[in-house]
Structure formats: structure tokens, C-alpha cells
Amino acid sequence: MLKEYDLIVPSIHGFGFGSLPQKGYVNNADTVKIWHKLMTEVLGYQRYVATGGDMGRGVLSYIAANHPHELEGLFLTDIGFAVDIVATPDEKLSPEWLHLKRLQQNG
């Protein structure tokens, strides 16, 4: 089914085939600039679809926020770790959010 589409699978710097830059780290904002430039300037796509999870979810969330006109669609395989849920006392959470917090704490 994917024969009608181009599949681009970039590495995050410091993982897989991606080496770290001289400064020793790359954050989500840096990766967004690199990946978006790859897709639009280097490869020439005007619009694209992206999917990711774990570290890629963070990067793609930034892409969605910073380049909504070029991002045709986004599929995330996780929602990440909800810091606000963890920092909120249990008694102030709804039953649904409390359940999610307990799931995250128990892995």
C-alpha cells in the first residue's frame, strides 16, 4: 500500500545512525529545524505526514506546533509523560486522570 508514497525515516541525532553535533546534544527544537528543512528544502515536499513515538513524539509535537501548514497529518504512538498529572496531588485529580497517573507510575 505504501508504494504510492515516499517513506523518509530520519534518525534523531545521538540515536541510531545520527551522530551528535560538536556541542554534544540536540534538543527537540534543533531536531525540528533539521527535519523540517530536510522535508521541505532538501527533499522538496510542500506538505508531509509524520508518525512517531517516544523521542520522535516530542520532536513531532514541536513540528505540529511550529509548522502546521506543512504538516498534513500526525500520528503519535504515545502521549508522553504528563508532568502536570504527576505534580498534581491525587485529591485534586478526576478519577480518569488519577487512573492515568497510576498507570504511568506503575509502568
OpenMM code with the backbone's topology and positions (N, CA, C; nanometers):
from openmm import Vec3, app, unit

residues = "MET LEU LYS GLU TYR ASP LEU ILE VAL PRO SER ILE HIS GLY PHE GLY PHE GLY SER LEU PRO GLN LYS GLY TYR VAL ASN ASN ALA ASP THR VAL LYS ILE TRP HIS LYS LEU MET THR GLU VAL LEU GLY TYR GLN ARG TYR VAL ALA THR GLY GLY ASP MET GLY ARG GLY VAL LEU SER TYR ILE ALA ALA ASN HIS PRO HIS GLU LEU GLU GLY LEU PHE LEU THR ASP ILE GLY PHE ALA VAL ASP ILE VAL ALA THR PRO ASP GLU LYS LEU SER PRO GLU TRP LEU HIS LEU LYS ARG LEU GLN GLN ASN GLY".split()
positions = [
    Vec3(0.0806, -0.1194, 0.0000),
    Vec3(0.0000, 0.0000, 0.0000),
    Vec3(0.0856, 0.1267, 0.0000),
    Vec3(0.2054, 0.1183, 0.0534),
    Vec3(0.2894, 0.2373, 0.0609),
    Vec3(0.3645, 0.2652, -0.0689),
    Vec3(0.3434, 0.1873, -0.1735),
    Vec3(0.4184, 0.2089, -0.2964),
    Vec3(0.3867, 0.3434, -0.3616),
    Vec3(0.2742, 0.4046, -0.3245),
    Vec3(0.2380, 0.5353, -0.3793),
    Vec3(0.2990, 0.6502, -0.2995),
    Vec3(0.3702, 0.6175, -0.1922),
    Vec3(0.4245, 0.7199, -0.1033),
    Vec3(0.5740, 0.7041, -0.0887),
    Vec3(0.6403, 0.8135, -0.0564),
    Vec3(0.7810, 0.8095, -0.0212),
    Vec3(0.7892, 0.7945, 0.1296),
    Vec3(0.8737, 0.7075, 0.1767),
    Vec3(0.8909, 0.6860, 0.3193),
    Vec3(1.0275, 0.7394, 0.3609),
    Vec3(1.0278, 0.8424, 0.4420),
    Vec3(1.1512, 0.9054, 0.4895),
    Vec3(1.1640, 0.8703, 0.6372),
    Vec3(1.2760, 0.8126, 0.6777),
    Vec3(1.2955, 0.7706, 0.8165),
    Vec3(1.4237, 0.8345, 0.8701),
    Vec3(1.4133, 0.9570, 0.9198),
    Vec3(1.5338, 1.0225, 0.9725),
    Vec3(1.5687, 0.9702, 1.1119),
    Vec3(1.6968, 0.9732, 1.1436),
    Vec3(1.7421, 0.9375, 1.2786),
    Vec3(1.7485, 1.0630, 1.3631),
    Vec3(1.7237, 1.0459, 1.4904),
    Vec3(1.7451, 1.1564, 1.5841),
    Vec3(1.8934, 1.1577, 1.6170),
    Vec3(1.9551, 1.2738, 1.6124),
    Vec3(2.0980, 1.2834, 1.6414),
    Vec3(2.1278, 1.2245, 1.7782),
    Vec3(2.2278, 1.1384, 1.7832),
    Vec3(2.2649, 1.0718, 1.9065),
    Vec3(2.2019, 0.9343, 1.9210),
    Vec3(2.1094, 0.8980, 1.8293),
    Vec3(2.0433, 0.7686, 1.8303),
    Vec3(2.0573, 0.7052, 1.6928),
    Vec3(2.0602, 0.5741, 1.6869),
    Vec3(2.0671, 0.5057, 1.5580),
    Vec3(2.1880, 0.5510, 1.4776),
    Vec3(2.1648, 0.6012, 1.3576),
    Vec3(2.2733, 0.6447, 1.2702),
    Vec3(2.3057, 0.7928, 1.2858),
    Vec3(2.2362, 0.8621, 1.3733),
    Vec3(2.2562, 1.0058, 1.3895),
    Vec3(2.3652, 1.0382, 1.4903),
    Vec3(2.4727, 1.1002, 1.4448),
    Vec3(2.5807, 1.1386, 1.5361),
    Vec3(2.5463, 1.2715, 1.6042),
    Vec3(2.6074, 1.2944, 1.7200),
    Vec3(2.5842, 1.4201, 1.7918),
    Vec3(2.6657, 1.5327, 1.7292),
    Vec3(2.6134, 1.6537, 1.7304),
    Vec3(2.6912, 1.7677, 1.6811),
    Vec3(2.8032, 1.8003, 1.7801),
    Vec3(2.8870, 1.8914, 1.7427),
    Vec3(3.0029, 1.9273, 1.8242),
    Vec3(2.9633, 1.9761, 1.9639),
    Vec3(2.8493, 2.0431, 1.9783),
    Vec3(2.8087, 2.0926, 2.1102),
    Vec3(2.7688, 1.9799, 2.2050),
    Vec3(2.7511, 1.8572, 2.1548),
    Vec3(2.7282, 1.7411, 2.2384),
    Vec3(2.5842, 1.7035, 2.2646),
    Vec3(2.4900, 1.7798, 2.2165),
    Vec3(2.3488, 1.7466, 2.2370),
    Vec3(2.2646, 1.8092, 2.1269),
    Vec3(2.1452, 1.7566, 2.1117),
    Vec3(2.0451, 1.8121, 2.0214),
    Vec3(1.9121, 1.8044, 2.0954),
    Vec3(1.8402, 1.9156, 2.1021),
    Vec3(1.7096, 1.9139, 2.1672),
    Vec3(1.5999, 1.9048, 2.0613),
    Vec3(1.4744, 1.9000, 2.1068),
    Vec3(1.3629, 1.8888, 2.0119),
    Vec3(1.3592, 2.0042, 1.9130),
    Vec3(1.3846, 2.1265, 1.9611),
    Vec3(1.3816, 2.2430, 1.8714),
    Vec3(1.4877, 2.2314, 1.7621),
    Vec3(1.6066, 2.1831, 1.7978),
    Vec3(1.7132, 2.1637, 1.6976),
    Vec3(1.6702, 2.0592, 1.5949),
    Vec3(1.6150, 1.9497, 1.6434),
    Vec3(1.5748, 1.8406, 1.5544),
    Vec3(1.4629, 1.8837, 1.4612),
    Vec3(1.3687, 1.9646, 1.5114),
    Vec3(1.2610, 2.0162, 1.4275),
    Vec3(1.3184, 2.0954, 1.3105),
    Vec3(1.4127, 2.1827, 1.3380),
    Vec3(1.4736, 2.2630, 1.2305),
    Vec3(1.5381, 2.1728, 1.1259),
    Vec3(1.6098, 2.0710, 1.1722),
    Vec3(1.6793, 1.9800, 1.0801),
    Vec3(1.5794, 1.8987, 0.9982),
    Vec3(1.4813, 1.8369, 1.0650),
    Vec3(1.3856, 1.7511, 0.9949),
    Vec3(1.2968, 1.8309, 0.9008),
    Vec3(1.2514, 1.9472, 0.9449),
    Vec3(1.1640, 2.0270, 0.8578),
    Vec3(1.2419, 2.0760, 0.7352),
    Vec3(1.3652, 2.1157, 0.7551),
    Vec3(1.4484, 2.1577, 0.6415),
    Vec3(1.4713, 2.0393, 0.5470),
    Vec3(1.4956, 1.9210, 0.6032),
    Vec3(1.5119, 1.8010, 0.5208),
    Vec3(1.3894, 1.7784, 0.4334),
    Vec3(1.2721, 1.7852, 0.4947),
    Vec3(1.1493, 1.7557, 0.4212),
    Vec3(1.1157, 1.8630, 0.3172),
    Vec3(1.1291, 1.9898, 0.3539),
    Vec3(1.0817, 2.0973, 0.2651),
    Vec3(1.1886, 2.1515, 0.1712),
    Vec3(1.3079, 2.1705, 0.2202),
    Vec3(1.4121, 2.2314, 0.1358),
    Vec3(1.4976, 2.1277, 0.0638),
    Vec3(1.5429, 2.0259, 0.1366),
    Vec3(1.6319, 1.9268, 0.0755),
    Vec3(1.5537, 1.8321, -0.0161),
    Vec3(1.4428, 1.7769, 0.0341),
    Vec3(1.3656, 1.6805, -0.0446),
    Vec3(1.2533, 1.7446, -0.1247),
    Vec3(1.2175, 1.8679, -0.0934),
    Vec3(1.1226, 1.9438, -0.1745),
    Vec3(0.9745, 1.9164, -0.1524),
    Vec3(0.9364, 1.8579, -0.0407),
    Vec3(0.7941, 1.8352, -0.0145),
    Vec3(0.7305, 1.9636, 0.0382),
    Vec3(0.6164, 2.0000, -0.0183),
    Vec3(0.5449, 2.1167, 0.0318),
    Vec3(0.4645, 2.0820, 0.1561),
    Vec3(0.4143, 1.9584, 0.1608),
    Vec3(0.3378, 1.9096, 0.2763),
    Vec3(0.3790, 1.7650, 0.3007),
    Vec3(0.3681, 1.7222, 0.4252),
    Vec3(0.4053, 1.5847, 0.4581),
    Vec3(0.3275, 1.5355, 0.5797),
    Vec3(0.3282, 1.4046, 0.5982),
    Vec3(0.2644, 1.3373, 0.7111),
    Vec3(0.3758, 1.2789, 0.7954),
    Vec3(0.3573, 1.2758, 0.9273),
    Vec3(0.4616, 1.2239, 1.0151),
    Vec3(0.4022, 1.1329, 1.1213),
    Vec3(0.4818, 1.0369, 1.1648),
    Vec3(0.4426, 0.9492, 1.2745),
    Vec3(0.5620, 0.9256, 1.3643),
    Vec3(0.5358, 0.9076, 1.4920),
    Vec3(0.6455, 0.8819, 1.5843),
    Vec3(0.5961, 0.8521, 1.7237),
    Vec3(0.6846, 0.7991, 1.8006),
    Vec3(0.6575, 0.7693, 1.9405),
    Vec3(0.7835, 0.7904, 2.0210),
    Vec3(0.7708, 0.7900, 2.1506),
    Vec3(0.8828, 0.8066, 2.2409),
    Vec3(0.9545, 0.9386, 2.2095),
    Vec3(1.0809, 0.9360, 2.1734),
    Vec3(1.1556, 1.0587, 2.1433),
    Vec3(1.0984, 1.1287, 2.0194),
    Vec3(1.0583, 1.0518, 1.9191),
    Vec3(1.0011, 1.1099, 1.7983),
    Vec3(0.8708, 1.1827, 1.8254),
    Vec3(0.7953, 1.1378, 1.9232),
    Vec3(0.6720, 1.2056, 1.9606),
    Vec3(0.7001, 1.3476, 2.0051),
    Vec3(0.8060, 1.3659, 2.0826),
    Vec3(0.8420, 1.5004, 2.1270),
    Vec3(0.8780, 1.5903, 2.0107),
    Vec3(0.9593, 1.5386, 1.9211),
    Vec3(1.0003, 1.6158, 1.8038),
    Vec3(0.8794, 1.6510, 1.7171),
    Vec3(0.7942, 1.5529, 1.6915),
    Vec3(0.6799, 1.5766, 1.6031),
    Vec3(0.5762, 1.6684, 1.6652),
    Vec3(0.5666, 1.6686, 1.7968),
    Vec3(0.4772, 1.7647, 1.8628),
    Vec3(0.5259, 1.9064, 1.8369),
    Vec3(0.6561, 1.9259, 1.8384),
    Vec3(0.7140, 2.0571, 1.8072),
    Vec3(0.6903, 2.0927, 1.6607),
    Vec3(0.7045, 1.9953, 1.5709),
    Vec3(0.6792, 2.0218, 1.4287),
    Vec3(0.5344, 2.0652, 1.4092),
    Vec3(0.4416, 1.9949, 1.4726),
    Vec3(0.2996, 2.0300, 1.4598),
    Vec3(0.2735, 2.1716, 1.5099),
    Vec3(0.3394, 2.2099, 1.6174),
    Vec3(0.3186, 2.3437, 1.6734),
    Vec3(0.3843, 2.4523, 1.5891),
    Vec3(0.4986, 2.4221, 1.5302),
    Vec3(0.5758, 2.5239, 1.4579),
    Vec3(0.5530, 2.5276, 1.3074),
    Vec3(0.5026, 2.4183, 1.2506),
    Vec3(0.4836, 2.4107, 1.1048),
    Vec3(0.3487, 2.3477, 1.0700),
    Vec3(0.2396, 2.4014, 1.1231),
    Vec3(0.1087, 2.3379, 1.1000),
    Vec3(0.0635, 2.3404, 0.9546),
    Vec3(0.1121, 2.4346, 0.8758),
    Vec3(0.0670, 2.4442, 0.7363),
    Vec3(0.1342, 2.3422, 0.6468),
    Vec3(0.2524, 2.2967, 0.6847),
    Vec3(0.3225, 2.1968, 0.6050),
    Vec3(0.2926, 2.0549, 0.6509),
    Vec3(0.2472, 2.0392, 0.7750),
    Vec3(0.2203, 1.9069, 0.8281),
    Vec3(0.0770, 1.8659, 0.7940),
    Vec3(0.0652, 1.7748, 0.7012),
    Vec3(-0.0659, 1.7283, 0.6524),
    Vec3(-0.1378, 1.6417, 0.7551),
    Vec3(-0.0613, 1.5634, 0.8282),
    Vec3(-0.1194, 1.4750, 0.9285),
    Vec3(-0.0136, 1.4314, 1.0270),
    Vec3(-0.0597, 1.3872, 1.1440),
    Vec3(0.0318, 1.3483, 1.2510),
    Vec3(-0.0271, 1.2278, 1.3235),
    Vec3(0.0517, 1.1227, 1.3390),
    Vec3(0.0096, 1.0053, 1.4140),
    Vec3(0.1131, 0.9798, 1.5220),
    Vec3(0.0724, 0.9889, 1.6484),
    Vec3(0.1624, 0.9677, 1.7615),
    Vec3(0.1283, 0.8359, 1.8291),
    Vec3(0.2295, 0.7565, 1.8597),
    Vec3(0.2054, 0.6262, 1.9207),
    Vec3(0.2040, 0.6319, 2.0727),
    Vec3(0.2274, 0.7475, 2.1315),
    Vec3(0.2111, 0.7654, 2.2754),
    Vec3(0.1863, 0.9125, 2.3039),
    Vec3(0.1368, 0.9423, 2.4222),
    Vec3(0.1099, 1.0821, 2.4565),
    Vec3(0.2202, 1.1417, 2.5421),
    Vec3(0.3223, 1.0630, 2.5722),
    Vec3(0.4313, 1.1140, 2.6538),
    Vec3(0.3984, 1.1069, 2.8017),
    Vec3(0.4855, 1.1617, 2.8791),
    Vec3(0.4702, 1.1611, 3.0242),
    Vec3(0.4099, 1.2936, 3.0664),
    Vec3(0.2948, 1.2880, 3.1300),
    Vec3(0.2207, 1.4090, 3.1661),
    Vec3(0.2704, 1.4635, 3.3006),
    Vec3(0.3638, 1.5580, 3.2954),
    Vec3(0.4244, 1.6149, 3.4158),
    Vec3(0.3198, 1.6792, 3.5050),
    Vec3(0.2240, 1.7488, 3.4474),
    Vec3(0.1202, 1.8144, 3.5281),
    Vec3(0.0403, 1.7142, 3.6107),
    Vec3(0.0154, 1.5972, 3.5548),
    Vec3(-0.0590, 1.4956, 3.6279),
    Vec3(0.0213, 1.4473, 3.7479),
    Vec3(0.1494, 1.4238, 3.7271),
    Vec3(0.2343, 1.3732, 3.8336),
    Vec3(0.2496, 1.4756, 3.9451),
    Vec3(0.2576, 1.6036, 3.9094),
    Vec3(0.2795, 1.7091, 4.0076),
    Vec3(0.1525, 1.7475, 4.0833),
    Vec3(0.0353, 1.7089, 4.0351),
    Vec3(-0.0906, 1.7451, 4.0989),
    Vec3(-0.1236, 1.6446, 4.2098),
    Vec3(-0.1602, 1.6911, 4.3284),
    Vec3(-0.1999, 1.5988, 4.4356),
    Vec3(-0.3172, 1.5119, 4.3923),
    Vec3(-0.3164, 1.3866, 4.4340),
    Vec3(-0.4202, 1.2909, 4.3934),
    Vec3(-0.5616, 1.3416, 4.4195),
    Vec3(-0.5832, 1.4069, 4.5321),
    Vec3(-0.7186, 1.4503, 4.5677),
    Vec3(-0.7731, 1.5591, 4.4751),
    Vec3(-0.6876, 1.6216, 4.3959),
    Vec3(-0.7333, 1.7254, 4.3023),
    Vec3(-0.7555, 1.6716, 4.1609),
    Vec3(-0.7288, 1.5438, 4.1394),
    Vec3(-0.7457, 1.4839, 4.0071),
    Vec3(-0.8818, 1.4166, 3.9955),
    Vec3(-0.9376, 1.4217, 3.8741),
    Vec3(-1.0609, 1.3476, 3.8474),
    Vec3(-1.0265, 1.1981, 3.8518),
    Vec3(-1.1257, 1.1122, 3.8662),
    Vec3(-1.0986, 0.9672, 3.8666),
    Vec3(-1.0241, 0.9205, 3.7408),
    Vec3(-1.0574, 0.9801, 3.6255),
    Vec3(-0.9911, 0.9412, 3.4999),
    Vec3(-0.8434, 0.9788, 3.5010),
    Vec3(-0.8121, 1.1016, 3.5443),
    Vec3(-0.6732, 1.1461, 3.5492),
    Vec3(-0.5952, 1.0715, 3.6570),
    Vec3(-0.6596, 1.0399, 3.7676),
    Vec3(-0.5952, 0.9632, 3.8736),
    Vec3(-0.5596, 0.8233, 3.8239),
    Vec3(-0.6499, 0.7634, 3.7467),
    Vec3(-0.6226, 0.6320, 3.6878),
    Vec3(-0.5015, 0.6397, 3.5945),
    Vec3(-0.4968, 0.7419, 3.5096),
    Vec3(-0.3846, 0.7586, 3.4178),
    Vec3(-0.2545, 0.7779, 3.4963),
    Vec3(-0.2591, 0.8563, 3.6021),
    Vec3(-0.1393, 0.8796, 3.6839),
    Vec3(-0.0890, 0.7475, 3.7419),
    Vec3(-0.1788, 0.6668, 3.7909),
    Vec3(-0.1381, 0.5383, 3.8498),
    Vec3(-0.0815, 0.4452, 3.7437),
    Vec3(-0.1386, 0.4466, 3.6250),
    Vec3(-0.0836, 0.3658, 3.5157),
    Vec3(0.0578, 0.4077, 3.4820),
    Vec3(0.0825, 0.5384, 3.4760),
    Vec3(0.2158, 0.5876, 3.4439),
    Vec3(0.3151, 0.5525, 3.5538),
    Vec3(0.2741, 0.5606, 3.6789),
    Vec3(0.3635, 0.5307, 3.7898),
    Vec3(0.3988, 0.3822, 3.7955),
    Vec3(0.3078, 0.2968, 3.7523),
    Vec3(0.3285, 0.1530, 3.7602),
    Vec3(0.3881, 0.0937, 3.6324),
    Vec3(0.4111, 0.1813, 3.5340),
    Vec3(0.4715, 0.1371, 3.4083),
    Vec3(0.3782, 0.0560, 3.3290),
] * unit.nanometer
topology = app.Topology()
chain = topology.addChain("A")
for resn in residues:
    res = topology.addResidue(resn, chain)
    for name in ("N", "CA", "C"):
        topology.addAtom(name, app.Element.getBySymbol(name[0]), res)
